[in-house]
Amino acid sequence: MATKPSSEIIRDGLWTNNPALVQVLGLCPLLAVTSTVVNAIGLGLATLMVLMGSNLAVSLIRNFVSESVRLPAFVMIIASFVTCAELLMQAFTYQLYQILGIFIPLIVTNCAILGRADAFASRNAPGPALLDGTMMGIGFLAVLIVLGGMRELIGQGSLFVDMNLLLGPAAADWVIRPFENYPDMLFMVLPPGAFVGLGLLIALKNDIDSHLEERRKASEPAPVASGSKRVRVTGHVS
């Protein structure tokens, strides 16, 4: 299988084939924990770590695993990296780990991670596989942060609440409250708000893609009609 150019792998992960906005995979944790930015970053970083590690490991063993045990082997690799992420969060961000709860171990069942291991890492060298995992993870993290920021800002009128749970006491004063006496909009903090927010992000991406496609078509030269010939006319026509 021919390896994609690095620029195409980066573009796929961040935009063209974004796991949340295009593949629409891994939506259960994405919708469940994005009520605040800090929750979104915590889950996104854990997912990024697992994607990078599992893609690299799957690529390294791709020539030594038979087809009959390929998927179980991938799941075992992913579960190992998820366990590492859990232990790291318990050691350094225990309160955030408790808030995220079951959604950290559920990363094992994230279809986006298993899908990249099967569709890309198992068919490419370690370098491109690691790059693919990194870009897919960053793309997923970016959507989590944007959705978390949208829900926190509209729902509570604030941004970066409880960032100290992730970055320590130095981030305790990072809270931004742009509105005075903001009436909380509970709808955006609850699960229905997550669906609405994600739908708006997907619609925005599709709209941007449509405008880019129109601009690309407008910049292309007009096609010459098939069968037309240039005719040279000489002499005097009366």
C-alpha positions in Angstrom: 0.0 0.0 0.0 1.4 3.4 -1.0 2.0 5.7 1.9 0.2 9.0 1.8 2.3 12.2 1.8 2.8 13.8 5.2 0.8 16.9 4.2 -2.2 14.7 3.3 -2.0 12.8 6.6 -1.9 16.1 8.5 -4.8 17.5 6.5 -6.9 14.3 6.9 -6.5 14.3 10.7 -7.1 17.9 11.3 -9.8 18.6 8.7 -10.6 16.4 5.7 -11.2 13.1 7.7 -11.5 14.5 11.2 -12.7 11.6 13.5 -15.4 13.7 15.2 -16.7 15.9 12.4 -16.3 13.6 9.4 -16.0 10.0 10.6 -18.4 10.8 13.4 -16.7 8.2 15.7 -16.1 8.3 19.4 -19.1 10.5 20.1 -20.2 8.9 23.4 -17.3 10.4 25.5 -17.2 13.5 23.3 -20.8 14.4 24.0 -20.7 13.3 27.7 -17.7 15.1 29.1 -17.5 18.4 27.1 -19.5 20.4 29.6 -16.3 22.3 30.5 -13.0 23.0 28.7 -10.9 21.2 31.4 -12.9 18.0 31.0 -12.5 18.2 27.3 -8.8 18.7 27.4 -8.3 15.9 29.9 -10.2 13.3 27.8 -8.6 14.7 24.6 -5.1 14.4 25.9 -5.7 10.8 27.1 -7.2 9.9 23.7 -4.2 11.5 21.9 -1.8 9.5 23.9 -3.6 6.3 23.2 -3.9 7.0 19.5 -0.2 7.8 19.2 1.0 4.8 21.2 -1.4 2.2 19.6 -0.7 3.4 16.1 3.0 3.1 16.6 2.8 -0.3 18.3 0.4 -1.8 15.7 2.7 -0.6 12.9 5.7 -2.2 14.5 4.0 -5.6 14.9 2.0 -5.5 11.6 4.3 -8.1 9.9 4.3 -10.5 12.8 0.5 -10.9 13.5 -1.7 -13.2 11.5 -5.0 -12.2 10.2 -6.9 -14.6 12.6 -5.7 -12.7 15.7 -5.2 -9.3 14.3 -8.1 -7.5 15.9 -7.8 -9.1 19.3 -4.1 -8.1 19.3 -5.0 -4.5 18.4 -7.6 -4.3 21.2 -5.0 -5.6 23.7 -2.5 -3.0 22.6 -5.1 -0.2 22.9 -6.2 -1.5 26.3 -2.5 -1.4 27.5 -2.1 2.2 26.5 -5.5 3.1 28.1 -4.3 1.6 31.3 -1.1 3.7 31.1 -3.3 6.8 30.6 -5.4 5.9 33.6 -2.5 5.4 35.9 -0.9 8.7 34.8 -4.2 10.5 35.5 -4.6 8.9 38.8 -1.0 9.9 39.8 -1.0 13.5 38.5 -4.7 14.7 38.0 -6.7 12.4 40.4 -9.6 14.8 40.8 -10.0 15.2 37.1 -9.8 11.5 36.7 -12.7 11.1 39.2 -14.8 13.6 37.2 -14.2 11.9 33.9 -14.9 8.5 35.6 -15.8 5.6 33.3 -15.1 7.5 30.1 -11.3 7.1 30.5 -11.4 3.2 30.5 -14.1 3.4 27.7 -11.4 4.8 25.4 -10.6 1.1 24.7 -13.9 0.9 22.8 -13.5 4.1 20.9 -14.0 3.2 17.3 -11.8 6.0 16.1 -8.8 4.4 17.7 -9.4 0.9 16.6 -10.4 2.2 13.1 -7.0 4.0 12.7 -5.1 0.9 13.9 -6.9 -1.3 11.4 -7.2 1.1 8.4 -3.9 2.9 8.6 -1.3 1.7 11.2 -1.5 -2.0 10.2 -0.7 -1.0 6.6 2.0 1.6 6.9 5.5 2.1 8.4 5.9 3.4 12.0 6.7 7.0 10.9 3.5 7.6 8.9 1.5 5.6 11.5 2.7 7.7 14.4 2.0 10.9 12.4 -1.5 9.7 11.5 -2.2 8.9 15.2 -0.9 12.3 16.3 -3.0 14.2 13.7 -6.1 12.3 14.3 -5.7 12.8 18.1 -5.1 16.5 17.7 -8.1 16.8 15.4 -10.3 15.0 18.0 -8.8 17.1 20.8 -9.5 20.3 18.9 -13.2 19.4 18.5 -13.4 18.5 22.2 -12.0 21.9 23.2 -14.1 23.9 20.9 -17.3 22.1 21.9 -16.4 22.2 25.6 -15.7 26.0 25.3 -18.9 26.6 23.5 -21.0 24.7 26.1 -19.2 26.2 29.1 -19.5 29.7 27.8 -23.1 29.5 26.7 -24.2 27.3 29.6 -22.3 29.0 32.5 -21.0 32.3 31.1 -17.4 31.3 31.9 -14.3 29.8 30.4 -11.4 27.7 31.9 -13.2 26.9 35.2 -11.2 24.4 37.3 -8.2 24.4 35.1 -6.1 23.8 38.3 -7.4 20.2 38.2 -5.2 19.7 35.1 -2.4 22.2 35.4 -2.1 22.7 39.1 -2.6 25.7 41.5 -1.0 28.1 39.0 -4.0 27.8 36.7 -6.6 28.5 39.5 -7.0 32.1 38.4 -7.4 31.4 34.7 -11.2 31.7 34.9 -12.7 34.2 32.3 -16.2 35.6 32.9 -17.0 37.9 30.0 -20.6 38.6 31.1 -21.8 40.1 34.3 -24.7 38.5 36.1 -25.0 35.9 33.3 -28.2 33.7 33.6 -27.0 30.1 33.3 -28.4 28.3 30.3 -28.7 24.7 31.7 -29.7 23.3 28.3 -26.2 23.6 27.0 -24.6 21.9 30.0 -27.0 18.9 29.7 -26.6 16.2 27.0 -29.1 17.8 24.5 -26.8 20.8 24.4 -23.9 18.6 23.4 -25.9 17.2 20.4 -26.9 20.7 19.3 -23.3 22.0 19.7 -21.8 19.2 17.7 -24.4 19.6 15.0 -23.5 23.2 14.7 -19.8 22.4 14.4 -20.5 19.8 11.7 -22.7 22.2 9.8 -20.1 24.9 10.0 -17.4 22.6 8.6 -19.7 21.5 5.8 -20.4 25.1 4.9 -16.7 26.0 4.9 -16.0 23.0 2.7 -18.8 24.1 0.3 -17.4 27.6 0.0 -13.9 26.3 -0.6 -15.1 24.0 -3.3 -17.0 26.8 -5.0 -13.9 29.0 -5.0 -11.8 26.2 -6.4 -14.3 25.6 -9.2 -14.5 29.4 -9.9 -10.7 29.6 -10.2 -10.5 26.8 -12.8 -10.5 27.7 -16.5 -13.7 27.1 -18.3 -13.6 23.7 -20.2 -13.5 23.7 -24.0 -16.7 22.2 -25.5 -16.0 18.7 -27.0 -16.0 18.6 -30.8 -15.5 22.3 -31.3 -12.9 23.4 -33.9 -11.1 26.6 -34.5 -11.9 27.8 -38.0 -9.6 30.2 -39.8 -11.5 32.5 -42.2 -9.5 34.3 -44.9 -10.5 36.4 -47.9 -13.4 38.6 -48.4 -16.9 37.5 -47.6 -19.6 39.3 -49.6 
